[in-house]
Structure formats: structure tokens, C-alpha cells
């Protein structure tokens, strides 16, 4: 094993902070890890025991906002994570925000305007995937392409 700290089990999405540190979400561990790209050392930034707020449920997507806040996409929705404390706050899910909700999210990105984009893989039989825009402030969702 290279580096120390919690070993990866099912690493999914990743992003690189402006400091060069690498952020990785692990779907099995249900954590957000910070990895030193030189030493390989892994530290838990956010999990059920690190930071406050709703826990992740199979996280697989990650993106960085211009403010340095971290967005994590999991099977329930989008969560914003504070990069210092690891505290979590729901941005958009079935209970937060309005508009159509994706059923089988695939990817996460942030537009230059700060709005959030989410792709949806084949949602249901005979329903193609789509592209959603999420308001970063109130969690409202809009389908912008299908």
C-alpha cells in the first residue's frame, strides 16, 4: 500500500483542490478523503464521524465550487461540504429544492456561473437520460436537455 490512512474500497469521483490536494469519494466507505499527491497519505475529511450534517449514501461524484466548497453527488442528491470542518449541508434532493429530480445520476459539474449540472443515465425503461441544472443557492432543479 502506498501512503497511510484509510485504504480505498470503492473510490469513485475525484477533484483537485487549488492546493494540489486530491479529493476522493469512496462509495463503500461512504466518506470524502483528502489525499496528499506526494506521500499518498489519506485523511478522512467528511464522514458519519467527521463533520456534522447528513451522511453520504454511496457517494460517486464530486466537484469544487469557486469558493472552495466541495459538492458531493450521492444516491440521494447533492451535498455541500466545508473543506475545513467537513460539515455537510444538503443542496438539493427530494426534500430540498423544487423541480424534476433525476433518478439515476451520473455526473456532476459546475458552470462558470456557479450553477450545478447533473447528468442522468437511463432513468427508467424507455426514459432516456438527461441533463439537469441545479440552482446552487436554493436547490431548485430544471431539466435542460433530454
C-alpha positions as CSV (number, residue, x, y, z in Angstrom):
1,X,0.0,0.0,0.0
2,X,1.2,3.5,-0.8
3,X,0.6,6.2,1.8
4,X,-1.2,5.7,5.1
5,X,-4.7,6.3,6.3
6,X,-8.0,4.5,5.5
7,X,-7.5,2.2,2.5
8,X,-9.7,2.8,-0.5
9,X,-12.5,0.3,-1.1
10,X,-14.6,1.8,-3.9
11,X,-13.1,5.1,-4.9
12,X,-15.3,7.0,-7.3
13,X,-15.3,10.7,-8.1
14,X,-12.2,12.9,-7.6
15,X,-11.3,16.6,-7.8
16,X,-8.1,18.5,-7.2
17,X,-8.1,21.5,-4.8
18,X,-6.2,24.7,-5.6
19,X,-3.6,23.5,-3.0
20,X,-2.9,20.4,-5.1
21,X,-4.5,18.0,-2.6
22,X,-6.7,15.4,-4.2
23,X,-10.3,14.8,-3.0
24,X,-11.8,11.3,-3.5
25,X,-15.2,10.0,-2.5
26,X,-15.4,6.3,-1.7
27,X,-18.8,4.7,-2.2
28,X,-18.3,1.7,0.1
29,X,-16.7,3.6,2.9
30,X,-19.2,6.5,2.4
31,X,-16.5,9.1,3.0
32,X,-14.8,12.0,1.5
33,X,-11.0,11.6,1.6
34,X,-8.2,14.1,1.1
35,X,-5.1,12.6,-0.4
36,X,-1.6,14.1,-0.4
37,X,-0.4,13.5,-4.0
38,X,3.2,13.3,-3.0
39,X,3.1,11.0,0.0
40,X,-0.2,9.2,-0.8
41,X,-1.4,9.9,2.8
42,X,-5.2,9.7,3.1
43,X,-7.2,11.5,5.7
44,X,-11.0,11.5,6.2
45,X,-12.4,15.0,5.5
46,X,-16.1,14.1,5.9
47,X,-17.9,11.0,7.1
48,X,-20.5,10.0,9.7
49,X,-17.9,10.5,12.4
50,X,-16.1,13.6,10.8
51,X,-18.0,16.8,10.4
52,X,-21.7,17.4,11.1
53,X,-24.8,17.0,8.8
54,X,-26.5,14.3,6.8
55,X,-24.3,11.4,6.0
56,X,-23.4,10.3,2.4
57,X,-25.2,7.4,0.8
58,X,-23.0,5.8,-1.8
59,X,-21.2,9.0,-3.0
60,X,-19.8,8.9,-6.5
61,X,-19.5,12.4,-7.9
62,X,-17.5,15.4,-6.7
63,X,-16.9,19.0,-7.9
64,X,-15.3,22.1,-6.4
65,X,-17.1,25.4,-6.2
66,X,-15.2,28.7,-6.9
67,X,-15.4,29.4,-3.1
68,X,-13.5,26.1,-2.4
69,X,-16.7,24.4,-1.0
70,X,-17.0,20.8,-2.1
71,X,-20.1,19.4,-3.8
72,X,-20.7,15.6,-3.4
73,X,-23.2,13.8,-5.5
74,X,-24.6,10.6,-3.9
75,X,-27.6,8.4,-4.4
76,X,-29.9,10.9,-2.5
77,X,-28.8,14.2,-4.1
78,X,-26.1,16.9,-3.7
79,X,-24.4,17.8,-0.5
80,X,-22.1,20.8,0.1
81,X,-19.0,20.0,2.3
82,X,-17.0,22.6,4.1
83,X,-13.3,22.0,3.2
84,X,-12.0,22.8,6.7
85,X,-14.6,21.3,9.1
86,X,-16.1,18.5,6.9
87,X,-19.6,19.7,7.8
88,X,-22.3,18.7,5.3
89,X,-25.4,20.6,4.1
90,X,-27.9,19.3,1.6
91,X,-28.0,21.5,-1.6
92,X,-30.7,19.6,-3.5
93,X,-32.6,16.3,-3.0
94,X,-36.2,15.1,-2.9
95,X,-36.8,17.3,0.2
96,X,-34.7,20.4,-0.7
97,X,-35.4,22.4,-3.9
98,X,-38.1,22.0,-6.4
99,X,-38.4,20.8,-10.0
100,X,-37.9,17.4,-11.6
101,X,-35.5,15.1,-9.8
102,X,-33.1,12.8,-11.6
103,X,-33.5,9.1,-10.9
104,X,-30.1,7.7,-11.8
105,X,-27.4,10.4,-11.6
106,X,-24.2,10.0,-13.5
107,X,-22.0,13.1,-13.3
108,X,-21.6,16.4,-11.6
109,X,-20.0,19.7,-12.8
110,X,-20.2,23.4,-12.1
111,X,-20.8,26.1,-14.7
112,X,-18.9,29.3,-14.8
113,X,-22.0,31.0,-13.3
114,X,-21.8,28.7,-10.2
115,X,-24.8,26.7,-11.2
116,X,-24.6,23.0,-10.8
117,X,-25.1,20.5,-13.7
118,X,-26.1,16.8,-13.1
119,X,-26.3,14.2,-15.8
120,X,-28.9,11.4,-15.5
121,X,-28.2,8.0,-17.0
122,X,-31.2,6.0,-18.4
123,X,-33.7,6.8,-15.7
124,X,-36.4,4.2,-16.3
125,X,-37.3,1.8,-19.1
126,X,-38.0,3.8,-22.2
127,X,-36.9,7.1,-20.5
128,X,-33.6,8.4,-21.8
129,X,-31.0,10.1,-19.7
130,X,-30.9,13.9,-19.3
131,X,-29.0,17.0,-18.2
132,X,-30.3,19.0,-15.2
133,X,-29.3,22.4,-13.9
134,X,-29.5,22.9,-10.1
135,X,-29.5,26.4,-8.5
136,X,-26.6,26.4,-6.1
137,X,-28.4,28.6,-3.6
138,X,-31.9,27.1,-3.3
139,X,-31.5,23.6,-4.8
140,X,-34.2,24.1,-7.5
141,X,-33.8,21.8,-10.4
142,X,-34.6,22.2,-14.1
143,X,-34.3,19.6,-16.9
144,X,-32.3,21.4,-19.6
145,X,-31.8,18.6,-22.1
146,X,-33.1,15.0,-22.8
